[in-house]
Amino acid sequence: MTKSELIQRLAEKNPHLYLRDVEKIVETFFAEIGNALARGDRVELRGFGTFSVKERDARTGRNPRTGESVSVAAKRLPFFKTGKGLRDRLNEEEEG
């Protein structure tokens, strides 16, 4: 599902809201998750999962084409861990 499909589905389930309002809600939701991660905070959505930031240390890598050593800078990466409720739903669907 794409973001536009999500917006469309939410708009269909909430006919009392204007499409532009649903778009604003979804945009704000994702922006706030991004802002929290940028601050180094953790975002937990019970039953769905947890977004967090993992730190990767600087390291020496290799260029696969030449085999030459390359310095790779430290970086922060977003990480998502599924919640128990979501895992259970996925496994129920596979069994059923």
N, C-alpha and C positions, 0 to 999 in steps of 0.2 A: 504494500500500500504506500502510495506517495503522500506527501503533505497535502497536495490539492485534493486527493481522494479522501483523506481524513476530514478535511474541511467540508467537503461536499456531503459526506456521510453524517457529520455532526449537524450540518444545516438541515438535512432531511429529517433528522430525529428531533430537531428543535425548531419547528416552523414559526414559532413566535419570535425568533431571532433573525435579524437581517444577516445576509451572507457576509457583508463587510464586518459585522460585529464578530461573527464566528472566526473569520480570518484574523482579526485583531487578537482574539483570545488565544488562538493557536500560536500565532507569532510571539505573543507575550510569554506564553508557557515555555516555548523552546528558548527564547531569549533569556529568561530567568534561570533556566537550567544551565545555559552557557555562561551566564554571569557568575553563578555560584561556583561552577567548576574553575573559572578563571581566577576567582578569589582563593581557590584551594579548598572550598567547602565540598561536602558530600551531599548528594541529593538522594533521599530514600522515598520511594513510592511503594508503600506497603502492598504486598501481593503481586507487584509487578517486578521491581528490581531496584538496584542501587547504582547510581552514577558516581564515580570518583575519579581522582587523578592519580596516575602512577608516575613516579619519577624514574627516569632512566639516566644513569650516570654516563659521563663522557667515556668513550672507549676508542680503541684502535680497531678499525675494520679493514677489510680488504676489498679492493676493486676487483670484481669477479672477472673482468675482461683481461686486466693486465697482471693481477696478483699483487699489485703495489699496495703498501700500507697507506691507509687513509685515516685521518683523525675525524671521529664522529662526535659532535658536540652533545652535551647533556640536553635532555628535553623532557617535557611533561606531556603525557598522553592521556586522553580520556579512556576510562575503563567502565564497562557495564557488567554487573553480575545479576543474573536473573533471580527473582524472588521465588520462594517455595510455591506460592499460589500459581504463578505463571508456569513453572516447571510441571506442576501437577496437571494443569489444564492441557499442556502440550502432550503429556503422557496419556491422559484420558482419551484424547482424540485419536492417538495412534492405536490404542487398544480397542476402541469402539468402532 
